[in-house]
Amino acid sequence: MATQNTAMDNAALIKEVNEAHKHKKYSVGYHAQTVVAVIVTLIMLFPLYWMIATSFKSAEEVQLVIPTLFPHEFHPENYLNVLQKANFMKYYWNTIVMTAGILLLQVGTGVLAAYGFAVGRFKGRNALFYVVLGALMIPLQVTFIPIYIMCANWNLCDTFLGLILPEAVSAYYIFMLRNTFMSIDQSYIDAGRIDGLSRLGTIWYVLVPMSKATIFTVTLVTFTNGWNAYFWPKIIAKNEVRRVLTVGLAQLKNTFAGQAVSNYHEIMAGAVLAIIPVVILFLIFQKYMMMTGYSKAAMK
């Protein structure tokens, strides 16, 4: 009896030791992951902090040999100087119109094309989709010359149509939505057709709601790309009438290049003003971006 009790006590002791070792190992791994996550987050956020901090510095402080992490004196007038010295509100309006037009066209063409490639049954479907994938590998710098010639022949230079039309279709948007539509069970589409939905009705009432997370994610990426576009707006918009924020920021440096004191503080202030809409949209829609994995799991 005593031997049996001793064996049971030893087994219990071994179990406690194993659990303590397992807990310690888990705790060390958890803390290591936390440290790595904090370091990566700081590395990613530091450029944003540096931009905001520099936007409040004076011109003399920006020029110091040893940079300061925090402004010695705050100069909010840097933002007013940017708005006064450059036609910044006009750049803002042009960027909003261009980005909204690109976004609406890419969403419309992307959803319809993705439905055709995912659900449609027609000859050459896969071959056409490979052509779309090939478009992902061709940068704008390769095709901008013929596109510019066409826009010039159609008198689209210095117009919103010239800024928007070359970006009306996104191969990336089509690719992402096509894969998402294909992951949706066919029974949902069949049920919609039994209920009398047309093709457009099936897209709007069945596929789009079930792909909401992917649509929000890709739309946010598309908005960011349109908002940050520089190469094509620089080429097609020759004067200030249709100049966008990215080109305006570049011109901001050239405008004051002749000054004795560099104006990097004002350039940073302009950059802060330029990223505000992107940050706001990300904060609003980030919950939908995080739902992407859960949505796919729910469909399965």
Order of alpha helices (4+ residues) and beta strands (2+ residues): alpha-alpha-alpha-alpha-alpha-alpha-alpha-alpha-alpha-alpha-alpha-alpha-alpha-alpha-alpha
